[in-house]
Amino acid sequence: MAFSIIILIFAAIALITGGRIDNLKNIRFRYSWLVLAAVAIKLVTNSSFRHTLGIPDPLAPKLYMASLALVALFVVLNLQLRGLALIGLGLISNLLVIYANSGYMPLKREYFEIIASPEELELINQGLPAYNYIATGPDTMFYYLSDIFLMPHWIFITRVFSIGDVLITIGGCLFVWSYLKKPAGNYEESAPTG
């Protein structure tokens, strides 16, 4: 959430300094339905809603990995757009650590004390995952790509983040700045598909 706000701030600055919101309607994304499907899957797997739907716990991380793969595929299919290469690199970074850790994003154990509910903390203390997170430990694969960084205490949203999140944010800022400030008619062409 905090990273989305950073991207929105960049967009606001671009608009204030002469950018045009109308420019965004000229961008042609390919297969945008992939993102919608990924968001729907993540909303289900990253909340208690999955229990309402009767999705078994062992299936949840597989669905989460599938949602990330859909977003990664969308980015690959749209690499001609400025900023998406960095977003893709960030996604690959996050995908790598999640896939290597059985479909869960490792989170530094002491950070659970800050962000987790009592129920989630109890799960972690039992060595179980809490939604899409597990605690880091000696067996954590790609530890330095995990959610091991903590926001300053005065930021109350998106308390933890990974290197991949930073790359995605930089790519997102580059994307909105480039296309809001781009002169009319100067766009990478791509046929609308899907």
N, C-alpha and C positions, 0 to 999 in steps of 0.2 A: 504493500500500500504506500509506504513512504517513497519507494522508487517510482511508483505511478505519479505521485505528486511532483517529484523532480521533473519528470517528463512533461507534465502539464505546465510547470513553471517555465520550462524552456519554450513550450508552445506559446505561452502568454507573452514572453519577451519577444519572440519572433513576430507575433502579431502587432505588438506595440511599436516595434521598430520597422514596420512596413510590410510585414508578411500578410498573406491573404488566406483566409479560411477556405475560400472557394477553390484554392489550388488542390485541396484534398480530394475533391470530387473527380479530378482528372487522373488519379492514381488507379491503375488497373491491377488488382490482385488476382492471382490465379488460385482457384480452389479454396475460396474463403470459407466454404462449408466445413473444412477440416478444423478450423479454429472453433467454430460453434460446437462441433461434436466433442472436441477436446474439453471445452469449458463445461459442457453438460456432464461429461464423465467425471471431471474433477470436482464439480459441485456435489456430486453424489458420493464419491469416494472419500472426500475430505470433510464429511459431516456425518452427523448421526442419521441423516436421511437414508444412508445405505442400509442401516438396520431396519428402517421402516419398509424398505423395498425387499428385505430378506436376502441381501447380498452377503454371502459368507465371508468372514474375515480373511481367510486365505486368498480369496479372489480379489479383494480390494487393492492390494499392491500391484497386481497384474493389470487391473483396469487403470490404475494411476500411471503405470509405465506406458500403457497404450495411449493415454491422453497426451503424455509428453511426446511420444513418437509422432502423433498426429500433428502437433504444433511444429515439431522439427521438420516434418515432411512439408508442411505449408511454407516454412522459411526457405527450405531448399528450392522449392518450386518458384519462389519469388526473390531469389538472390540478386536479380537485376535491379532491385530497388535499393537505393542508398541507405545504409545503416543495417540492413538485414544480415549482412555477413557477420557483423559483431554480435547481433542478436543470436544468430545461429551458433556462433562460437560459445556464447554463454549458455545456450540451451544444451549444447553437446557436453559442456562441462557439468551441468546439473544432471543430465541424463546418465553420464558415465558413472557418477558417484551413486546415483539412485539404483541403476541397474546392477552395479557391482555389490550393492548392499541389499539384495533381495527385494527391491522395489520400495525401499524406504530411504528418506533423506536423513542421514545421521545429523544429530544436533548435539552440540557440546553439553555434557550431562548437567553441569551446574546451571545452564541457561533454562533448563526445565523448571527450576525453582522460580524463575522470573515469569515465564510465559504460560506455564501449564496450569490447568485446573487441578483441584485435588484428585479428581478421578483419573485424569491423565497421568499425574505424578505417581499415583498408586500403580498404574500399569507399568510405567517405566521402572519403578522400584522392584517390580516383579520380573524385570527383564523382558517385558512385552512391548510391542510398538504402541504408540498413541497416535491414532489415525495414520498419517503418512510419515511419521517420525519415529526414529529409534535413537537411543543414546549412543554417543560415540564410545569407543572402547578400544582395547588392544587389537581386536580383530577388524576394526573399521577399515574398509578399503577406500583409497583415495581421500584420506582424512582431510587434506588441505583444500579439497573441493567441497567439503561439507559446509553446513551452516554453523560455522565456528566463530563468526564475527558478530559483535554486539554493537547495536546502535548506542549513541550517547543516551544517558538516563533521561534526558528531557524530551526524547522522541518516544511517543507512546504507541506508535504503530510500526509494524514490521520490525520487531525488536531484534531479530537475528537475520543474518544473510550470508550468502556464499560469494565466492569469486564470480561464479556464473551469473548471479543476480546483478553484480556490478557491470559486467560486460553487456548484459541485456539492457540495462538502464542507459549506458553510454550509447549503444546502438539505437535505442528508442529516441534519445535526445537528438542524435544525428539525423534520424529519419524525419522527425517532426520539424526540425530546424530547416533541413534541406528542402522539404516540400512546401512548407509554408512560405519560405523566402524565394522559392524558384520562380523565375519569370514565366508568365503564361505561355503555354505551347512548348515548353522545354522539358518533356517527360520521357522517361524510358518507356518504350512501347511494349506492351504485352497483351496478347489477345485474351479477352475475358473468357475464362474457361471454368466449367464446373459450377 
